Amino acid sequence: TSLDSYKGRCYDLEPVKGEENQYIAYVAYPIDLFEEGSVTNLFTSIVGNVFGFKALRALRLEDLRISPAYAKTFQGPP
């Protein structure tokens, strides 16, 4: 189904050392979800949706990795 093709996937989960009930989650999203060349779309999709998830008491984005193929769709210096 479309949901299976386009949902984000948590591919790793690490406990935070010295912190009870805190974890670092590694999540990957299919590139087809994002509009080419649109930083606004990328951040709205990731940050807006995930940070609005009320089941989480606290959340912090620590890193964002973009594939070289997707990065080439953005205008600006290389």
Secondary structure, DSSP 8 states (H G I E B T S, - for coil): -HHHHHS-EEEEEEE-TT-TT-EEEEEE--GGGS-TT-HHHHHIIIIIHHHT-TT-S----------HHHHTTS-S--
